[in-house]
Amino acid sequence: MTLSGLIVMIGSYLLVAVLMIFCFFKVLTNPQSTLKEHAPLEIDTHDEDPPFD
């Protein structure tokens, strides 16, 4: 592998790693993430219905 190819590969890996760490940091330090949001209880998921034959 040439030196320029190695530099591009390492740069790409570093860019992806930095972007992933940045996104994790933004999501995990969000002050609104302490809110407990739940779906309303009126939703019928049909999980107890008999299967179709």
ChimeraX commands (.cxc) that place a marker at each C-alpha (Angstrom):
marker #1 position 0.00,0.00,0.00 radius 0.5
marker #1 position 1.30,3.43,-0.82 radius 0.5
marker #1 position 1.84,6.15,1.74 radius 0.5
marker #1 position -1.00,8.27,0.35 radius 0.5
marker #1 position -3.40,5.32,0.54 radius 0.5
marker #1 position -2.42,4.68,4.13 radius 0.5
marker #1 position -2.95,8.35,5.02 radius 0.5
marker #1 position -6.42,8.37,3.42 radius 0.5
marker #1 position -7.41,5.15,5.20 radius 0.5
marker #1 position -6.23,6.37,8.61 radius 0.5
marker #1 position -7.91,9.74,8.04 radius 0.5
marker #1 position -11.19,8.04,7.15 radius 0.5
marker #1 position -11.10,5.84,10.24 radius 0.5
marker #1 position -10.30,8.83,12.44 radius 0.5
marker #1 position -13.12,10.88,10.93 radius 0.5
marker #1 position -15.66,8.10,11.55 radius 0.5
marker #1 position -14.41,7.55,15.11 radius 0.5
marker #1 position -14.52,11.27,15.97 radius 0.5
marker #1 position -18.01,11.63,14.49 radius 0.5
marker #1 position -19.25,8.60,16.45 radius 0.5
marker #1 position -17.80,9.90,19.72 radius 0.5
marker #1 position -19.29,13.35,19.07 radius 0.5
marker #1 position -22.75,11.88,18.41 radius 0.5
marker #1 position -22.61,9.64,21.50 radius 0.5
marker #1 position -21.56,12.64,23.59 radius 0.5
marker #1 position -24.41,14.80,22.24 radius 0.5
marker #1 position -27.02,12.10,22.84 radius 0.5
marker #1 position -25.83,11.00,26.28 radius 0.5
marker #1 position -25.38,14.53,27.66 radius 0.5
marker #1 position -28.72,15.85,26.37 radius 0.5
marker #1 position -30.51,17.56,29.31 radius 0.5
marker #1 position -33.90,16.49,27.96 radius 0.5
marker #1 position -32.91,12.81,28.04 radius 0.5
marker #1 position -34.06,12.61,31.66 radius 0.5
marker #1 position -37.66,12.92,30.51 radius 0.5
marker #1 position -39.60,9.67,30.66 radius 0.5
marker #1 position -41.66,9.54,27.50 radius 0.5
marker #1 position -44.00,6.60,27.08 radius 0.5
marker #1 position -46.60,5.65,24.55 radius 0.5
marker #1 position -50.23,6.15,25.54 radius 0.5
marker #1 position -51.90,3.15,27.13 radius 0.5
marker #1 position -54.72,3.15,24.56 radius 0.5
marker #1 position -52.55,1.57,21.85 radius 0.5
marker #1 position -53.77,-1.90,20.90 radius 0.5
marker #1 position -50.77,-3.94,19.74 radius 0.5
marker #1 position -52.88,-6.99,18.82 radius 0.5
marker #1 position -50.29,-9.23,20.47 radius 0.5
marker #1 position -52.93,-11.29,22.27 radius 0.5
marker #1 position -55.14,-11.83,19.22 radius 0.5
marker #1 position -55.35,-15.36,17.82 radius 0.5
marker #1 position -53.17,-15.93,14.74 radius 0.5
marker #1 position -54.70,-15.97,11.27 radius 0.5
marker #1 position -55.15,-19.38,9.66 radius 0.5
marker link #1:1,2 radius 0.2
marker link #1:2,3 radius 0.2
marker link #1:3,4 radius 0.2
marker link #1:4,5 radius 0.2
marker link #1:5,6 radius 0.2
marker link #1:6,7 radius 0.2
marker link #1:7,8 radius 0.2
marker link #1:8,9 radius 0.2
marker link #1:9,10 radius 0.2
marker link #1:10,11 radius 0.2
marker link #1:11,12 radius 0.2
marker link #1:12,13 radius 0.2
marker link #1:13,14 radius 0.2
marker link #1:14,15 radius 0.2
marker link #1:15,16 radius 0.2
marker link #1:16,17 radius 0.2
marker link #1:17,18 radius 0.2
marker link #1:18,19 radius 0.2
marker link #1:19,20 radius 0.2
marker link #1:20,21 radius 0.2
marker link #1:21,22 radius 0.2
marker link #1:22,23 radius 0.2
marker link #1:23,24 radius 0.2
marker link #1:24,25 radius 0.2
marker link #1:25,26 radius 0.2
marker link #1:26,27 radius 0.2
marker link #1:27,28 radius 0.2
marker link #1:28,29 radius 0.2
marker link #1:29,30 radius 0.2
marker link #1:30,31 radius 0.2
marker link #1:31,32 radius 0.2
marker link #1:32,33 radius 0.2
marker link #1:33,34 radius 0.2
marker link #1:34,35 radius 0.2
marker link #1:35,36 radius 0.2
marker link #1:36,37 radius 0.2
marker link #1:37,38 radius 0.2
marker link #1:38,39 radius 0.2
marker link #1:39,40 radius 0.2
marker link #1:40,41 radius 0.2
marker link #1:41,42 radius 0.2
marker link #1:42,43 radius 0.2
marker link #1:43,44 radius 0.2
marker link #1:44,45 radius 0.2
marker link #1:45,46 radius 0.2
marker link #1:46,47 radius 0.2
marker link #1:47,48 radius 0.2
marker link #1:48,49 radius 0.2
marker link #1:49,50 radius 0.2
marker link #1:50,51 radius 0.2
marker link #1:51,52 radius 0.2
marker link #1:52,53 radius 0.2
view
